[in-house]
Amino acid sequence: MLDRTLAPPVQPLARVALPAAEVLNLPSGVRLHVLPNVAQPVVRLQAVFKAGKLAEPTPGLASLTARMLLEGTTTRTARQIADEVAFYGASLECDSGFDRSTLTLYCLTRHLPTLLPLVLDVLTNPAFPTAELQQLKTRTIQNVRVERQKTSYLATERFNELLFGDDTAYGRPFDEAAYQSLTVEQARDFHRAAYSLANAELFLCGDVAAERDLVAQAFGTDALAGAALPAPNVVLPEALAAAPDRVAVPGSLQASIRMGQSWPAPTHPDTHRLKLLVNVLGGYFGSRLMRNIREDKGLTYGIYASVAPREYGTSLVIGTDVKGESADFAVSEIELELRRLQEEPIPAEELETVKSYLLGKFANELSTVFEQCDKYKNLVFLGLPADYYTQFVQQTEAADAETLQALAQQYLSAENMQVVVAGPANA
């Protein structure tokens, strides 16, 4: 009979490897990455461009241009695009981030040939209708005004500004006046420069063995070729001297805390051990910060520590929301947990628990071909070696308490961290 008082045995994670992607260099300049998997008759097609905030000549232009792609083309209205996508039970979205912008199509494999002309039309023939552009600007500005009433938004915005500088894409806050002044002509010019297929990375994954040549033909024609964009000239500022910073939010009962610093890039030789260390600190529900700040002190519903990798600048962020009067105490308890990691080796049982959590989470994140493709995209865009994830498993399993303590002493000094508290002015 099963004894439910005993935890099931923990099995070591078998060596894992991402499925190899087939990479095709098409005449248009597109690189097509193909990861086939016939488990389900579904497909995901992503066109990724160097069209994020890093590439925009005017603040807000990258986001506006990406969102306008689905607002109509020279042959289809926004309603027609939406109706066609919905008719086939598909999903079509365009998102813009710091480094890149991505158009994503999900559909059943049998509908991909029908939907490919729509995807190409959206990418190559956007109309940028004036009325829709004005409506989009109005909605975006209203949404940001609502967000800026939240302490969490204000704390994150100020933290990035201090860490990366307010004149860089990573640290620049939303500028309502600049966004309002954007024009149709600017969006068209940015699209013409940044959305050339010569700058695209195309990722096709799922049940796509028979559709690979169709996609290659659709996106590979010489007529779609254009000039490749040069690499952005990104110069991040020197780290500012860490000092507490407050954002006053009159009338707020809550305070949001953001602490952190610039962090080694994923290519750094210590990256996998540092990931393990950050998870001990605040990367899962049983972490040091959760046990102290939530379970023991009862100051918050949740607190986290995570690493945010970007192509030109990585950061460590610790974040939580507490009552306004508890903010300073919460910061002092976070600093206490940082010192503990520097002064005391992590107990063996705790270390094994975090290792098992990290490796189990990683295995779960490879359960679908879409998730496998997301991991593969990290290799492509962050310049990581092909054995990056194999090394992650091996180095996580081999990490010891003494090494992690030394890394904590090198990287987790509270004195080096930016601290931002957004909340009541008198807190």
Disulfide bonds with the S-S distance in Angstrom:
none
